[in-house]
Amino acid sequence: MIKKLQRKFISITAAALFTVILLVLAAVNGAFFIQSNRQLDQRLDRIMGKHLGTGLRADGLPPVPQAPTDLETDLPPQTPANPETGLPPQTPAGPNPNGATGIRTDRLLIRDDGCVIFLDENGSIQEILQDPAGSYSSEELSAVVTALLEKKRPQGWCRYFKFRIYSFTEPDRTGKTVVGLINASSDLYAVFTMLLISGIIGILSFLLVLLIILLASGRAVKPLAESYTKQKQFVTDAGHELKTPLTVISANNELARMTCGDNEWFDTIDRQVNKMNSLVRSLITLAKMDEEQKPVFAPFDLGDAVYDTAASFRGLCASQGKRLVLEITEKIQYNGDESRLRQVVSILMDNAVKYCDPGGKITVKLTRGRQIRLQVINDFSDTDHFQFDKVFERFYRSDKARASDGSYGLGLSIARASVELHGGRLRAKAPERGQIMFEMIL
């Protein structure tokens, strides 16, 4: 029980920690990407503003000179463009004759440049204007433009380019399209680097804090463990201490019966002593199960065990006018504690007989597929008031008046504990209206 509580504490804490770290990383990297994207938009605005101001003159007048911006004053002089292609001379990656540099990694040439491309109404390239740092071939730009036109979007991303497209009509009613491109490889590289570094820091932080949680979890549950151990020890000690006076009472009652003869008072004493003995045995059984001691498992025929145990209730069912139906699959070999599982079947059968409607039917099914399923179903008309979520609680009784019927509400708790020791589940539900079913899954 304590180990299970400790594992639950660790899992919940680790899940909360992981969620917080993930949200923090998402917020930081999201904010960084948004800021980088905003800066790219500003750079694209500047590049397109500069070239559109000098390249869209349709009246034959000379270009209107513009004052250079603060960023443009630091740029090297414009490289003369090739009159045939409109492109600057090809330069190798890294330092170029214009003084612009590219940052080369092992597999990626990171560049920070852009260009404006003028297209006619047929989508053919008419003119290309590039910043000094640009170095693109006409084939490369043609492929990029074709991909952009297929996207049919006014702006967005295409590979490592951020683009924007404007369409307009010239005074002579010829259509033109302007495509603005900016190489965002350096910004994307910064974003991915930020993501990688923050991810590594987040993972290391998670592992470090998880280690601290693992070391501190024992101390966190220690007060509860001590309280639980004392409670369990009290139940065990009280059970053993009660056995002696009960034995003495039973022996003295028998001697008094032999001396004075049979009497209803002696019969009442015997019944109460037997009930107390049953209660003490149940409490001690639960206390031992809570110690999480692994039972001794051995292979046995589960079908035979279920059939023998359930069939022993035929006489009791017949005496109460109830019908017992057994649907047991034979030859089901299972590796477990046979005595405990027989006890589970006995508890479920006793519960079914006790709560079955007069003249009702009790059905026991044992099947094997991917899992072994034992179902004990009985007719019960008042399913609307049956509390399925509480039937496995200790000392729970569906009879609120708690009439004296020899039951203390511990049987189903013992059954569930035995099933869980085998790694299985025991649950209660209503398969249909007017029936209740207890199902053991192994």
N, C-alpha and C positions, 0 to 999 in steps of 0.2 A: 504493500500500500504506500509506504513512504517513498520507495524507489519510483513508483509510478507517479506520485505527486511531484517528485523532483524532476523526472523527465518532462512532465507537463509544464512545470515552471520554466525549464530551460527552453523548451520548444516555443512557448508563448513569448518569452522574452526575446529569443533569437528572431522570431518572426516580426515582432514589433521593431526591433533594431534594424533588421534588413529593410523593412518598409520605409523607415525614416531615412536611412542612408540612400535608398533608391530615390526617394522624393527629393532629397537635397541635391543629389547628382543630376537628376532631371531638371531641377530648377536652375542650377548653376550653368549647365551646358546649354539649356534652352535659352537662357538670358544671353549667353555668350554668342550663340548662333544668331539670335535676333539682332544683336548689336552689330555683328559682322555683316549680316545681310543689309542692315540699314546703311552701313558705310559703303557697301558695294553699290547700292542704289544711288548714293550721293556721288560716287566716282563716275558711275554711268551717266548721271545727269550732266556732270561737268564735261565729260568727253563728247557726248552728243550735242550739248549746247555749244561747244566750241566749233565742232565740225558742221553742224547744221547752220550756224551763223555765217559760215564762209562758203558753204557748198550748195546752198539752195537758191542761189541767185539765178533767176530765170529770165531777167530782163537784159542780159548782155553787159551789164555794168561791171566794173572791176569789183573784186571782193571788198567788203567793208572791214577795215582793220579793227581789231578788238584789243583792248588792253589786256595784257596777260594777267592771269590770276596769280595768287601767291604761290600756288603749287607749280604753275607753268613756268615761273621765272627760274626755277631750279632745274628745268629739263634741258637736256643738251639740244643742240640745233637739229632741225628736222632733216632727216635723210632724204635726198632726192628720190622720188618715186620712179619706177620704170614706166616710161610712157606707154608701153604696150599693155601691161597688166595692171598698172596703178599700184603695184606693190613695191615696197622698198627692197633693195638688194638683200638676198638671203645672207644671214650671218650665222655663225655657229653658236650653239648654246654657251652661256657663260658670258665673259666680257665680249662686247662687240665694238665696232668702230665708233659707235655713237656714245660710248661711255656707259650704256645701260648694262646691267648685269642680271643674269638669272641665277637662282640658287639651286644647285644640282644636288639631289640626294642620290642614293644608289640606283633607284629605278624611276625617279620622278624629277622632271625639270620644272621647278616652281617658277612661274612667271607672273608678272603683274603688269599687264598691258591691255589695250583695247583698240577697237577700230569701229568705223562706221561704214556700212556697205549700202550703196545705192542700187536699187533694182528697177528694171523697167516693168511695164504692165504684164509681161510674159514671165517675170521672175528671173530674168537673166541679169547677171552682174554688169553694171555700167561703170561704176567707179568705186574704188576702195580707198579710204583715208585711214591711215594708221598713226598711232603715236610713235615716237622715235624708238620706244622699246619693243614695238611689235615686229614680229618676224614670222609671217604666215605665207604659205604658198597659195596660189589661186585655187589649186585643186582642193586643199584643205578647207579653205573658206567656202568653196562651192558646195562641198559635202555638208558643211555645217548649215549653210543657208537652206539647202534642200531638206535637211532634217527639221529645221525650224518651221519652214512653210508647211510641212506635213503635220506638225503639231497643231497648227491653226490656233495659236494662242498669242495674245499681244505681248506677253512678257512671261519670264520664268527662267528655267534652267535647262541647259542642254550640255550634257557631260560636265566639264568643269567651266563652262561659259555661263555667264548670266546675260540674258538678252532682253531687248525691248524692240518692238516693231511698230513703226508708224506708216500709215498709208495716206496718200493725198493725191490731189489732181493738179497738174500744172495749168497755167493760163491757156495753153494750147489744147487743153482737155486730154492730155496724155496722163495715164496713171503712173505713179511712182511709189515705190516702197523703200523705206529707210530702215535698215537693221543695225542696231547698236549692240556690240559685243564687248564684254570685258572678261579678261582671263582671271578667274577667281581661284586658281589652283593654290595660291599662297594662303588665301583665307580659309579654303577648305582644309588645307594641310594644318593650319592652326587650330581649326575646329576639331579635327580628328585627333590631333596631338593633345588638345585639352581633354577630349573625351577619354583618351587612353590613360593619361596621367591621373585624372580624377577617378577613373574606374579602378586603377591599381591602388590608389590611396584609399578608396572606399572599401575594396576587398580586404586590404591589410587592416584597416580600422575595424571592419566587421569581425575578422578572425581574432584580433587582439581583444576586443570587448567580449566576444564569445568565450574566449579562454578565461577571462576574468569571471564571466557568469558561471562557467563550469566549476571554477574553483570556489566561488562564493555561494553556489546553490546549496551545498551541504549546510553551510552556516545559516542560510536563509530559512530552511525548513527544519532546523534543529529544534527550536521550541515546540513546534507541532509534533515532531517525531518523538520527543521526550514525553509529551502529554499523551500521545497515542499509545506509546509503549506502556506507560503506567496504567492507562485504562485497560489495555489488553491483559496486562499482568493481574490487574484486580479481578477481571472476569474469570481468568483461569484459577486464581487462588480461591476466589469465592466459590467457584464450582466444586473444587476439591474439598473445601471446608464444609460445604453443604452435604456432601455425600455421606459423611460420617453420621451426623444427626439423623438424616433420613434413613440410613441403614438401622440405626438404633431404634427409631420410631417404628419401622416396619417389623423388626424383631420383637419388640415389646408388644406390639399390637397382635402379633401371631401368638405370643405366649398368653396374652389376656384372652384371646379367642379360645385357646385350648383349655384355659381355666374356667372361663365363664360361659363358654358355648358361643355359637354363632349369634351375631347381633348386627343390626343395620348400622350401628355406629362404627363397628369394626370395619364393615365394608366401605363406609365413607372414608375412613382413615386410609385404607388401602388405595382407594382411587386417588385421593389427593397426594399420597406419597408417590404413586406411579406418575402422576402429572408433573410433580416437582422433579422427579428423576429424569423424565423426558426433557423438561426445560433445561436442566443442568447439562445434560448430554449435548443438547443443541447449542448452548452457549459455548461449551468447550470446543465443539466441532468448528464453530465459526471463528473462535479465537485461534485455533490451530491453522485454519485456512488463511487467516490474515497474516500469518508469519511467512507466507509465500514460500513454503517448503515444497520443493518439487516432488510430486508423488512418483512412485515406482511404476513405470509403464511396462506393459508386456502385451504381445499380440493375443487377441481373443476374438471369438465370433460375436460381433455386436448384435447380429440378427437373433441369435439364440438367447442372448442376455435380455434383449428387449421383450422377446416373445414370452420367456419364462416369467419375467417380472410382471408384465401386463396381464398375462393369463391368470395369475394368482388372484386377480381382482374380479374374476368372473362371478364367484359366489357372492361377493359383496354387492355387485351390480344387480344380480338376479334377486337378492333379498330385498332390494329397494325398487324393483320394477324398472330397472334401467338396462338398456341393451349395449353390449360391448362388441365392437367390430374391430378385428385386427387385420391390417394390411401390411405385413412385414416381408421385406425382401430378404431372402435367405443368403447365407454365405457372404456376409459383409465382414471382412477381416479389418480389425482396427487395432492400433497400438496405443493403449491407454491403461488407465486404472479401472479395471472391471467393476470392483466393488463400489467405487464412487459413481460410475455411470449407472449401475443398477439402482443406487440410491436416488439418482436424479429421476429415473423412470418411475420409481415408487412414489416420489414426492409429486410428480406431475399427475400420476394416476389418482393418488389420494385427493389431490385438489380437484380433478375433473369429476370424480364421484361425488365429492362434497357439494360442488356448485352446479352439477347437472340438474336440469329441470326434472320433476317427477315424470317418469315414463319416457324420458329423453334418450338420446343415443350418444355414446362415447366412441370415437373413432381414433385408433392409433395407427399412424402411417410411418413406415421407415423406408426411405428410398436412398439410392446412391447415384449421383451424377458426377459433376465436378466437385460437389460437396455432399457430405452425408447429412440428411435432414430427417429429424424425428419430429412428427407433429402429433399432438394430442388435442383433439377437438371434441368439445362437448356442447350440447344444447344449453343455452342460457338466455332467457327471454329479456332480462333487464340489462342488455349490453349498453344502453344509453347512459347508465349511471355507473358503469364499471370503469374504474380508474386504471387504465393500462400502464400509465407512467409511474404508478406508485406500488404496484403489486409486489415488486422485488425489494421494497424497503423493509427493514427489520421491524418486527412487531406490527406490521400493517395488517389490518383486518378489514375486509369489505363490509362486514357486519359492524356498523357503528355502535351498536349496543354491546358488542363484544360478548355475545352469549357464550356460555361455557360449553364448548364442543370438543375440548381436548386439543385445540390448536392455539399456538401463540404467535403465529405470523412470522415464523423463522424458516419454514420449509423452503419457500421459493428463494429466499436469500442464500440458503445453503446450496440449493440446486444451481443457481447462477454462479456462485463462487466455484463449484466443482467443474462446471462447464468451462469457465474462464481459465481454470488451471490446465485444461486441455487445449487452450488456444481457440476455443469456440465461442459462440454467442447463444444466449437464451433470451427470447423476446416473446411478448404477448400482443395479440391483436385480434380483431374481429374479421374473419374471412368473409362473412356475410352477416346480415342482420339476424339476430337470434342465435349466434354462435360465438364462442370464444376459443382461441387456439393458442397453445404454448408451443413454440417451435425451437428446437435445439439444432444448431448448425455447427458441424464439425468439419 
